[in-house]
Amino acid sequence: MDNFVNFLLTMAVAFTGGFILYKLKFPAGAMVGALIGVGLLSVLTGRVYMPSFAQNVTKVVAGLFVGMSMNMEMVRGLKRIFKPAIILVVLIIALCFGMGVVLFYVADLDVITSLFCVAPGGMVDMTLMTMDMGGDAAVVAVLQTLRLLTVYCISMPISKLLGKKFNSGHENEVKIIGKVELEKSEKIRRLLFSFAVATVGGVAGYLVNLLVDFSVLILIGAMVASAAANIKTGKLYMPKIVRTVVQMFSGALIGVSVTYESIMNIKAALIPAIFICVGFVVVNIVLAIVLNKVCKMNITTAMLSSSAGGATENALVAVDFGADPGIVTVMQITRLICTTIFYPIVVKTMYQLL
């Protein structure tokens, strides 16, 4: 009974904190607000609880959201920009991994935490993976939030300034498909279909995880199944409110692990914070220059395509900045999917070798 009451209290605080920061348009506000609220509740009262299966459910839905971003138009776009996509993925994983290694040596953080603090993937996904591998999810969540703030507050303005100064380069004809309004009954059918596909993929990932002990395969399984289904049918659907709620659940999952000791450990994150602010701006500029010189890509498009922010946010500002929103979207989704799949594998492999 106590667990049930604590669960209700935990979710009430998570939704309240998440809603407040979401309305304030804070980067990843739903997740961060829930994390802060539940973390404070945990530190002050200890009356927090999340059932063990909640993490796997969250992974399935997170994988669904990433996978359903893929459609035939995106696949065609990938064919046309295969070279810059490969360059981006290889370089951003290599550079961010290198940043993580340097961070490990200059800061008082363990290897897993250091590497995931600078992971260029989704904040929710990377934080969940940190929990799976035994890193400090609270520190990663804080520094991943800082990464997003750095992208939106520093890298994006730099993109606009560079675009004004160097407004030349190759433009690509990739287009974003507009949203089609669906009937309510059709939305429900597609919603159920989406959950079914993601669940099958998540269960497959879970079964493989039992053999190889790598639980992030639940998220990857859901993501791959959802991507395949959406490319084949184009009928996956998920309202934005579900993503917001899932972010709140993710924040609550991290928040329940926050203790007084972990809060004290965040004090050690001053050096990592400065390092990340400078590091991600430098990495963004380096990648943009490479894409501009090697692939003849518009410098603003290259900046937004290679920034470690969200695909939606970068695509939304692309037109105003003079960039190609189609290229930005395809490149950002490619980065997100490849990082989600390959970055944890690289981290796990290197951790076992060390």
N, C-alpha and C positions, 0 to 999 in steps of 0.2 A: 504493500500500500504506500509506503514511504517513497519508493522508487517512482510510482505513478504520480504522486503529488509533486515530487521534485522534477519529474519530466514536464509536467504542465507548467510549473514555475519557470523552468529553463526555457521552454518554448515561448512563453509569454514575454519574458525578458528579451529573447532573441528577436522576436517579431517587432517588439517596440523599438529596440536599438537599431535594428536593420531598417525599419520603416523611416525613422528619423533621418538617418544619414542618406538613405535612398532619395528622400524628398529634397534633401539639401544638395543632391547631385554630386556627392562625394564619390571619387573613383572606387568602384566595387563597394559602394556604400551599404548595400544589403548585407553583404558578408562581413564587412568590417564592423558595422554597427552591431550586428549580432555577436560577433567575437568580443567586442569591448564590453557589451552588456553582460553576456554570460561569464566572461572572464572576471569581471568585477563581482558578480554574484558568487562565483566559485571562491575567489580570494576572501571575500568578506563573510560569507555564510557557509560555504561548502555544500550548500543544498542544490546541487546540480546533478543531472542524470540524463544520459542518452543511451538507448538500447543498442546492443552490439551490432544488430543488423542495419542500423541507420547509415553507417558508413558505406556499406556495400550498395544500398539503395541510392545513396547520393552519387556514387560512382557511376551507376547505370544511367541515371538521368543526365549527369554531366557528360558522359560519353555520347548520349543521344543528341545533346545540343551541339556538340562539336561535329558529329557525323552528319546530322541533317543539314549542315551548312553546305555540304557538297551536293551538286547537281550536274546535269549534263553540260550546262553552260560553263560551269567551273572546270569540268574536265577538258572541254574544248580550249578554254583559256590556258590551262596548264600545258596543253600541247604547243600552243603558240609561244609561251614564255618558259619553256622547259629549262633552257640554259640559265636565265637569271634566277629561276626558282631553286635549281640545284646549287648554284653559287651561294645564294642567300642562306639556304638551310645548312650547308656544310660550314660556311664561315661563321654564322651566328652561333651554332652549337659549339664550334671550336673556340671562338673568342670568349663566349660566356663560360665555357668549361675552364678556359685558362684564367678568367677572372675569379672563378670559384677556387681554383688552386692557390692563386695569390692571396685571396681572402683568408683561406685556411691558415696560411703562414703569417699573416699580419694581424689577425684577429683571434680572440679567444673563443673560437667556435669549432665544433667537431666537423669532420669531413663531409658527412651527409648534409648537415645544415648549411655549411659554406657553399656547397655546389648547388643546392636548391634555392638559396637566397638570390642567386643570379641566373636562375633558369629562365629562359625567354619564352615560357609557355603561359598557359592560363593560370591565374593566381589560385583559383580553387583547385585545379588539377595538381599543380606543383605542391601545394600545401598538403593535400591528401596523400600524395606520394611520399612526402617527407615523413608523415605519420607512419606510413607503412614500413619505411626503412629505418625507423628508430631515431630520426632527427628531431630537432626542436621545432615543432610546427608553429609555436607562438612567435618565435624569432623570425622564421621564414615568412609568416603572414605579415608581420610588421614591415620587413624589408622588401617584400614583394609589393606591398602597398606603396612604399617609397619609390619603387621602380615605376609604378604606374604614374605617380605624381610627377616624377622626373620626365617621363615621356610627354605627359599632357601639358606640363607647365614650362618645360625647357626645350625638349626636342621639337615639339610642334611649332612653337614660335620661330625656332631656328630654321625649320623647313620652309616656313613662309618667307623669311628673309632671304634665304638662299634662292628660292624660286623667283623672287623679284630681281635678284642680281644676275642669275644664270637661267633665264627663261628660254631654254632651248633643249632639244633632245628628241628622242623617238617617242611617238605616241602610239599606243596600242588600241585596237578596236574592240577589246573585250567589253562586254556590256553587262550591267546588272539587271537581272530580271525583276520587274516590278511585282509588288505584292498583289495577289488576287483575293478579293473579298469572297469568303465562302459562306454558304448557308450554315445555320447552326447545327443541323443534323449531320452535314458533311464534316464539320469541324470535329464533332464527337467521334465519328467513324475514324477519321484520320488520327485523332488523338489516341484512341484505343489501339489502332494499328501501330502507331509509333512506339507506344509503351510495350506492345507485344514483341516487336522487332528488337528493341533495346534489351528487353528482358532475356530473350533467347540468346543474344550476343553476350550479355553479362553472365548468364548461367554457363555458357560455353567457356568464357574466360575464367570463371570460378573453378570449373572442372579441370582446366589446364593448370590453374594455380595450385590445385591439390597435388599435381605431379612435380611442378618446378618451384613451388613456394615463391611466387611473385604475384602478389595480390592486385597489383596495378593492371593485370591482365583482365580484370573484371571491367574496368573502365575502357580499356583498349578493345575488348570484345564487343561491348555495347557500341562503341564508336564505329568500328569497322562494319558491323552489321547494319547500323543506321545509315552509314554512308552508302553501302551497297544497295540498300533498299530505296534510298532516296534517288540515287542515280538511275536505278532501274524503273522506278514508278513515279518519282517526283511528288509523292503523296504524303510524305511525313509532315506532321503539323504539331506545333507546341506553342501555346500562348506565352507571351512574355512573362506573365505573372508567375508561371511555373518556374521559370529560370530564377526569378527573384526569390521565390520561396526556397528553392534548392540552395541558393547562395546563403540564405538565412540559416538553413539546416547545417550547411558547411561551416558557417561561422560558429554555430552552437557546438558542433563537434570539436572544433579547435578550442573554443572557450572553456569547455569542461576540463580540458587538460591543463589549463592555466592555473598555476599555484603561486604562492608568494615567492617561492624560490625562483620560478621561471621569470617572474616580473623583475626580480633582482638581476637575473642574467641578461635581460634586455639592456641594462645599463652598459653592458660590454659592447653594445652594438653601435656606439658612436663612430668608431673608426669604420666599420662596415657600411654605415649609412653614408658617410662622406665618399667612401670608395665607390659605392653603387651609383650615387648621383653623378660623379665624374665619369665613371666607367661606362655607363650606358649611353651617355651623350657621345663619348668618343667612339664607342662601337657603332652607334647609329651613323655618325658622320663617315667613318671609315667604310662601312658597308655601302652607303649611298655613293661615295666616290667610286668604289669598285664597280657597282652596277652602272653608274653613269659612263665610266670610261670603257669598260669591257662590253657592256650590252647596249650602249647608246641610249640609256633610259633617261627620261626627263629627271633632273636632279630632285625636284620636289616629289615626284612619283617615287623615286628611289628612296628618299628619306622616309616617306610615310610607309612604303612597302617594307622597309627594314627596321622600323621602330618596334620595340618590344611592348607595344600597347595592344589594344583590342582591335580586331578587324572592323567592327562596326564603327567605332569612334574614328578610326583613321579614314575609313571610306566616306564618312559623313562630312569631313572637312576637306576631302580631296578636291572637290569641285571649286570651292572657295579659294583654295591654295593654288589652283592651276594644275593639279595633278589628275591622273586618270583613275577614277574610282574603281573601274573594272580590274585594272592591273593590281591596284592596292588590295582589293578584296581577295583576289586569287592568291597573291603572294602572302598575305597575312594568314589566310586559312591554311595554306601549305606549310608555313612556319609553325602554326599552332599544332596541326596534325602530326607533322614530322617530329616536332619537339616532344609532344606527348608520347609518341611511340619510342623514339630513339634516345632521348636524353636520359630517362631513367635507366635504360639498358646500359648506356655508357657509364653512368654513375655507379650502378651495381657492379659492373665488370671491374672498373677501376678500384672500387672499394675492396673487392675480394682480392685484388692483386696487391693492395697496399698492406 
